[in-house]
Amino acid sequence: MKFKICSVDGHSKARAGELLTAHGTIETPIFMPVGTAGTVKAVHQHELENEIGAQIILGNTYHLFLRPGLEIIEKAGGLHKFINWNKPILTDSGGYQVYSLSGNRKIKEEGVKFASHIDGSKLFFTPENVMDTQRTIGADIMMAFDECTPYPCEYKYAQKSMEMTHRWLKRCVTRFNETEGKYGYDQTLFPIVQGSVYKDLREKSATFIAEQNLEGNAIGGLSVGEPAEEMYAMTEVVCSILPPEKPRYLMGVGTPGNILESIALGIDMFDCVMPTRNARNGMLFTSQGFINIKNKKWQNDLSPIDPEGTTFADRNFSKAYLRHLFVAKEILGLQLASIHNLGFYLWLVKEARKHIIAGDFAEWKTKMVKQVETRL
């Protein structure tokens, strides 16, 4: 993997870059649609590539391990071939499930015991077998195994968790270096900064992560319920320590406003389930603000979903038609809403990149944050 910074905004920390992987080049800043179990919900791969403009998608090690399982993925020649996606893939290590499945797991130094959310069967994830699993999945970018702490979180717990995450990282790196990719191309490993919302822990973790000298770095444990101001403060602290010549990935973020503010702090990569999850519930993001398409006020509105015409759905369908699909409980409504929201997110980061290169990102960002956070 190679990363090149093409332009830096003169009035913020925003950067426009290029991330070269075995399955293609990614222009940053970038948003990665979440394809947890080998599919971005309600969206076809053809639509991801041609209508939405996705350059990379995310898969989840825990979910893929359970279904369809490693045997069929390896037999297919890796996840790219199994799902017929020829662009880059990043896999989350399962560390987020340590947080989200807190009622079904037990953490020890050796690893984490899970009870499967599907059938209750016992699983044991360690830094070593998580590296092996991601080798079998074949992701271009693999994530280190970590613990994502909840919010709020006591200082001592956050410190203990961070230190264990660091020890797990050392084991991940050792296993990663002992093994090779299975499908004839290189994979890369990103470590994850933790430390909850405590500045000194974030500084300590970012310093440790930077010292590992891996090809890219991630920031985890944010966007888990803390106020946005705390998320931005921790992101700024970490970005001031992580090496600027390497890509920075803020995990699980977020709203359009969150993404724009974080780009200004120096973040290059994002992922979040929000655009697809909210789409399936009728919330649509647009360049003018967000709307609940199920509201009666859109019943007779034959205008495009977004007047900027940012997506396939805008060019072809009206608010009234999309509302009709939701009221009638037609599956096409979920599909079009998902395509629209993802298309908007990809449009947003592409526009951010244009303005970074043009040199007026900071001014544009201030205007856009106000617009995208408006309820219509």
N, C-alpha and C positions, 0 to 999 in steps of 0.2 A: 504494500500500500504506500502511496505517495500523496502528500498534501502540499498544495501550493497556494499561497495567498496572492490574489490578483490585485486587490485594492483594499484600502482602509479608509473609513470615513474620517474626515478631518475634525468632526465635532462630537464624536462618540468613539466607543471601542469596536464598533461594527466592522466586520470584515467580509469580503467576498472572496471565495476560494474555489479550488478544484480538488476533489478527493478522488484519486485514481485507484480502482480496485480491479480484481481479476474479471469482474463481470461488467465493467464499464466505469465511466467517469461521472461523478456526482458534483453538480454545481451547488456551492453553499453560499448563504445559509439554505438549509433544506429541512423539509418536514417529511417524516417517514410514516406512511399509513401503517396501522397496526394490523398485521395478519396473524393473530395469536396462534391459531391451529392450522396454519397453512392456507388461510383464506382471509381476505379483508371482507368482513361481513357485508353481504348484499351487493358485492361489487365483483364483476368478472375481471380476469387478468387483462383482457383486451381493453376494457374500459380504464383500468388502472394506468396502462401505458399510453393509450391513444387519446382518451378523453380527459383524464385527470392530470396526466403528465408526471406520474410518480417515477422517481429515479432510483428509489431504494425502498424496500418494505421491511417490516420487522416481524420476526416469528418468536415464539416463546418455548424455551427448552422444556419446561415442566409440562406444558400442554401437549407438545409434540411427542414427548417421551411416552405419555399416556396413550395418546391417539394421534396418528395411526400406529405409533411405535417405531423403534429404531430399525427393526428388521426390514420392514417394507420400504422405509426411506432409503436405507443402504442398498436394497435390491434395485430400487429405481435409479440409483446413481446420485443420490443426494436430494435435498429439498428443492433445489432449482428445477431439476428434471421432473420430480414427482408432481409439482404444482404447475409446471410449464411456465416458469418465470425466469427470463434470461438476464435480468438486471440484478444488481447487488441485493443481498439480504443481510440483515443484522439480527442476531439472536440474543434476547435477554436470557440471563443464566438461570433464572428461577429465583433470584434474590428477592424480587418483588413479591413472589408467592410466600416467602418467609414472613412478609408483612401482611399480605392480604388474606392468607389462610391461617391466621394466628390461632384460631381455635382448633386447627387440625395438624399442628406441628409441634415438635420439641427440638430445641436447639442445643447442641453439644459442641465441644471443641472439634470433634472429628467431622461433624456435618449436621445435617438437619433430617429428622425423621418426619415424614409426611403421612397422613392418611389421605388416600386419593379422594378427591371431591366427587369422583364418579361412582366408585364402588366400595370405598373404605379400605382398599388394600394398602399394605404398608410399603412405603418407598423410603429410600435413604439416599440423600444427595450429599456428596462430598465435593470439595474443590476439584479433586482428581477425576471423579466420574462425570462431573459436569463438563470438564474440558473434553473428555472422551465423547460425551454425548454430542457436544457442539461440533466436534470433528466429524462425527457421523452425519449430523444434519447438513454440514457443509456450508455454513454461513461464511460470508466474506469477512464479517466483523463479529467476533465472539466477545461476550462480556464475562468478566471475572465474577465468581460466586461471592455474594456479599449478603449482609443483612440490612434490609431497608427498615430503619426505625420508625415507629409511629410518631404522631404529633397529637398532644404534647408528650414529651419524653423527658424523664429526669436526667440531670447532667451525668450522674454516675452510670446510668444505664447506657446513655449515648456514648460515653467514653469507653466503657467495656465493650460495647458492640463494635465501635470503630476499630478498636485494637484487635478484636477478633477478625474483622473484615480484612485488616492489614495482614494478619497471619495467614488467613485463607488466600489472600492474593499471592503471597510468596509460594504457596503450594500450587496455585493455579499456574503461575509462571513456570515453575519447575516442570509440571506435567505438560504444559504447552510446548516447552522446549524439548521435551523427551519424545514428542510425537510429531507426526506429519499429517497434512491433509490427505484425505482418501481419494480425491477425485481429480488430482493432477493440477491443482492450482493452489496458490498461497492463501492462507487465512491470517488474520491479525487479531490481536487480543487487546481490549481496552480495560484498564482498571477503573474502579469507581470510588470517588471521594464521598465519604460519609461524615457524620458529626452533628446531625440534627441542625438546630438553629443556634448553636453555640459557636461564636466567632473563633475562640481559641482552638476548639476541636476541628473546625473547618480548616483553619490555617495549618494545623498539625497534619491533618489528613492530606490536604492538597500538597504539602511539602513532601510527604512520604510518597504519594502517588507520582509526583513529578520526578522523584529520585529513581523510580523504577525504569524510567527512560523507554517506555513503550511507545507505540506509534500513534496513539491517540488517547484521550482521557475523557472520562464521563463523570458527571456529577449526579449522585443519587440522593434519595432521602428527602427530596423537596417535592412540592405539589402534593402533599399528603394531609392537607388541612390547615397548614399554617397560613397566616395573613400574607398576601402578595408582597407586602413591603419587606417582610422577613425573608421571603424567597429571593427577592432581588438583592437584598443586603448580603446574604450568604453567597449568592452567585457572583457578586462583585468581588467579594473577598477571595473566593476560589480562583476566579479568572485573573486576579492580580498575581497569583502564584504559579498557576499552570503555565508551561512554556507556550509562548504565543505562536510558535511555528508548527504546533500540532493541533489537530481538530479537537474541538470541545463539544461534548454531547450532554445536553441537559435532559435527563430522563423524565418522561411522563408529563411534559409541559407542552401545551396547556391551552388556554383561551387565545384567540387572536391577539388580544392586548398583551398577554403574558409573553407571547412569542416575540412581538415587536420590541418590547422593553428588554427582553433577554438578548436579542440580537445586538441591541445598543450596548450591552455589557460585554460582548465578545463571544457569544455562543454561536456555534456553527450548525448544530444538528438538534432536531427535536422529534419526539413521537408522543402521541396521545390518543386515547380511544374516544376523546370528546367529539370530534367531528362525525364519526359514524354512530356512536351511541346516541348522541343528541339528535342526529338525523332520524333515527328510528323512532324517536319520541316526538318528532315534528318540529324541533328547533333548528332553524336554518341560519347560517352565518352569511352575511353579505358585506360588501364594501361600505354600505350605509349604516349597518347595525344588524342586530339579530331579531328574528321574528319567530313567533309560534304559529306555524302555518295552519294549525287546527282551529285558530280563532275565527269567529264568524266574520270579522272585519275583512277577511280576504276572499269571502265567498264569491263576490262579483268583480274581483280585481284581475283584469286580464293583462296586466303589465308583467314584464319578466320578473323572476325572483330577485335578480340583482340588476339594477339599471346599467351597471358597468359592463354587463354581459360577460362575466368572468368565466362562466362554465357552460358546458354542453346543455345542461338543463335550462339555463337562462336563454340560450339561443333558440330553444325549441318549445318551451312550456311556460305557462303562466302560473301565477300564484293561485288563481281560482282552480285550475286543473289539478295542481298538486294538493290543494286542500280537499278537493273532491275525492282524490285517491285515498287520502288518510281517513276521511269520514266514511268512505265505502269499504275501508279496510282492505284495499287492494295492495298486493305485494309490490307492485310497480312503484307505489308511493315511497316505500322504504328504500327501494333501489335508487330512484331519482334523487331523493333527498341525500342519500349517502354519497352519490356521485357529485352532487352539487357541493356539499360541505367539504369533501376532500379536494375537489377542484378549486374551491375558494382558498383553502389553506395553501395549496401549491401555488396558486396565483399570488397570494400575499407574500410568500417568501421570495418568489421570483421578482416581484415588484421591489421588495426590500433590496435585493441584490442590484437591480437596476439603479436604484437611488444611491446605494453605497458607491457604485462605480461612477455615477454622475456627480457625487460630492455633496448632495443635498439630503442625505438620509435623515439626519437629526430633525430637520424642519418637517419633512414629510411624515416621519414617525409620530411626531407630536400631534399632527392633524389626524392621522389615521387611527391612533389609539382612541381618540375621542369619538370618532365615527363608529369604529367596530364595537365599542362598548355601549352604544346607544340601543335601547330597546325600542323597536318600531311598533 
